[in-house]
Amino acid sequence: MTQKKILVVDDEQDIVDLISYNLKKEGYTVLTATSGTAALEVARLEVPDLVVLDIMMPGLDGFEVCRMLRQYPQTSAVSIVFLTAKTGEIDQIIGLELGADDYIQKPVSPRVLVARVKSILRRTAERVRTEMIVAPEMLCIDTLEINRQNYTVRIDERESFFPKKEFELLAFLASNRGKVFSRDSLLRRIWGESVYVVDRTVDVHVSKVREKLGRYAPFLETVKGVGYRFKE
């Protein structure tokens, strides 16, 4: 099996060294960067499977790095775990809306970090296997094209940018047209069991997806008191 590549990004070298040491012990190939700019360069050259990304960095902070990774086709589907010294809910909401997969509080517990990394990579692999079995790479609804292989959406032959979680939400609902899913079900399926996010995170993402769908927005329906569906 090919070793998974993990990029560790933090402006504090001792934290980079601590995380790198523990990930290497688990058999991962570890890449490192101590600035947002360097992280983008490494990510575009190496295309890691997962990025452990500090939020508070001089220059390009973690939020901006995440946003840029999601906009670059080669790294748009990379898993991202934020490191943060902050405990406020607003930072977690911002990060999750940008497409982060998880949050880890500083000071970093190596055992917790390794467990979260394993969980995210396992979920990603399982989702890929499931999609290969039950879902086509390309979903086409009139002139709406959802490409699951390269995480792109085209509407009327024009490409529209969807951050990772918005894309996954759209692709999941569109591949299960007519089925209603509760907010809780969507949280589990898109964000996973181990990530704590509030219910309104789904509402915010649905709202953003609708804005970008344009004339296809009515297809993404709210079923009052239940959840959401992509109508047939």
Sequence and secondary structure as in RCSB ss.txt:
>XXXX:A:sequence
MTQKKILVVDDEQDIVDLISYNLKKEGYTVLTATSGTAALEVARLEVPDLVVLDIMMPGLDGFEVCRMLRQYPQT
SAVSIVFLTAKTGEIDQIIGLELGADDYIQKPVSPRVLVARVKSILRRTAERVRTEMIVAPEMLCIDTLEINRQN
YTVRIDERESFFPKKEFELLAFLASNRGKVFSRDSLLRRIWGESVYVVDRTVDVHVSKVREKLGRYAPFLETVKG
VGYRFKE
>XXXX:A:secstr
    EEEEE S HHHHHHHHHHHHHTT EEEEESSHHHHHHHHHHH  SEEEEES  SSS HHHHHHHHHHSGGG
TT EEEEEES   HHHHHHHHHHT  EEEESS  HHHHHHHHHHHHHHHHHHHHHHHHHS SEEEETTEEEETTT
TEEEETTEEE   HHHHHHHHHHHTTTT  EEHHHHIIIII TTS   THHHHHHHHHHHHHHGGGGGGEEEETT
TEEEE  
